[in-house]
Amino acid sequence: MSRSKTVITTEDLRRLKVLLASEFAQAIGRKEYLTRLEQKLCDAKVVCSTEVLPNVVTMNSTFRLRELRTDDVHTYTLVYPEEACIAEGKLSVLTPLGSEILGHCSDEEIVCRVLDREDRRRIEAVSFQPERMGAMNM
């Protein structure tokens, strides 16, 4: 599995930094996952919203994700925590899976570590990306 550099839009970076600094995030997120997301943002390639490739998972993107162990496929939208509802397929960026997927492209495999378990998943496709539709401030 080749791992490309995480791509983050300038607007997503700005909003995520504000979120991570908030008391809200500190109250609902586990410190280790928040720290991992902060590091990911620091290491990311930052691009303008108009320059992001259409197959990159940005905030508010909808994508299909295949769990490689079970071959199950689910559709999710990556959202800010106040909008999260897993029953509706709205995955919070503050979850281990949500933060791992952020900035990756379709056809990339990711490894999501939760406690002592690792799950391998592949992003099958990005079916909606706000930047592609001109909705930069979702």
N, C-alpha and C positions, 0 to 999 in steps of 0.2 A: 504494500500500500504506500503510495507516495503521498506525502502531505505537503500541500502548497501553503503559502503564507496566508493567514487570515486577512480578509479584505473587509474593511469597515468604512462606511460613508462618514463624511465629516459631521453630518446632522445626527446620525446614530451615535457616533462617538461623543458628541456634546451631550446628548440626552442621557446616555448611559453613565457618563461621569457624574452628572447631577444626581442620577438615581443612586449610584453606588455611595455617594457622599451623604445620602439622606438617612434620617433616623428610621424611616420606613423600611429601607433595604436592610439596615443593620438589625432591625427587629424581626424581620421575616426570613432573612437569608442566613445560611450557615456560613460562618467566617471563612472556612476553607474554600467554599465555592465562590464566595465574593472575591476572595484574594486571587483565585484562579482566573476569574473573569477580568479583574483589574489588570493582571499580568498579560492576559490575551490582548486587551485593548492597547497596552503599552507596546506590545510587539507587532501589532497589526500594521498592514499597509493601508493607509488612509487615502481615500479617493473622494472626489466630488460626486454628489448624487447623480449627476448627468453622465459620469464616466464609468459607473459600476456596470460590470457585465451582467446580462440578463439572467444568468444561471447561478448567481450568488445569492445566498440566503441573507437578506437584510432584515431589519426589524419590520414586522407586519407582512413579511413574505409568507406565502402558502406553499408547502412542499410535501412531497411524498417521501416517506422514510421506510426502508426495509430493514427489519431486524434479521441479521444474517443467521443467527442460531435457529430461529423458528420459521423464517421466511415470511413472517407476517408483514403486511404493508399497511401503514396508517398515514393519513393526511393530517398535517398540523399547520397552524399559523403561529409564527413566533411573535409574541406580544410582550408588552410591559406587564409587570406583575398585577397591577390593578385590573387588567382586562382578562387575566388568565381564567380558564375554565376547561379543564382537560376533557370533560364530557362533551364539550363543543369543539374539541380539537384545538383549543387555544393554549399554547405551551408558553409558560413564562420563561423569559430570558434568564431569570435568576435560578432556575432549576439546573442541575448538572447537565441534563440533556440539552436544554435550551441554550445554555451558554456555550456548550461544545459545538453546536451546530452553527451558531452565528458566524457569518463570514466565510463559510465553506460553500463549495460549488456542487452542482448536480454531478453525479457519478463519483464523488469522493466518499471514501469510507472514513468513519469516525469511530473512536473508542470512547465510550462513556463510562467513567468510573464512579460508582456509587458504593460507598462503604468498602467492602472487600470484593465486590463483584465488578467485572468488566463486561460490557456488552458492545459488540461490533455492529454497526449499522451503516447503511449506504443511503445517501441522498439520491433518490431515483430521479426526481425532477423538481424544478421550481415552477409551479403553475401560475403564481401571481407574485409580482414584485412591485411595490409602490413606485419605485423610481422609474421602472419601465412604463408605467401608466401616467407618469408626470405628477404623481401625488407625493411630493418630497417631504411633506410635513405631517405624515400620518402618525 
